[in-house]
Amino acid sequence: MEEQQLTSQSQVAASMRVCAGCGEKIIDRFLLLALDQYWHVNCLKCSCCEARLGEIGTSCYSKGGMILCKTDYVRLYGNSGACAVCAKLIPATELVMKVLGKVYHLHCFTCTTCHNQLVPGDRFHVVNGRLFCENDDPNLLKQQLHVTKQTVC
């Protein structure tokens, strides 16, 4: 998830800008800057409720190719629940790791044996709900009946 700040610019700065929403030249008095692109005030809308984002606040959210207002972001990606390791609640706006229905803070997503943080691209095993680096404790992993290999994406 990426929270973006919306910025208004004057007509002078807008004279050479093209709207990312409609592709038309922006000649309006105001424009918005979001996701490193310029938008007509009427074109930057929430992908779900179509609310004009410049009218409801100074930020928007981007996830899964959608631009969202805060209300729809929380509704879709909601409160993530409690971390499977530390049991603390995870705010809806925080990035998380999810494996087999469990949610983890990024800093809690670590190998049970060596405590190295697992990052996207790392291969790991889940044994009885515990995370292990691919190279950690291979004898233990071979003895377990319920070994599920995963790759962090």
Disulfide bonds with the S-S distance in Angstrom:
none
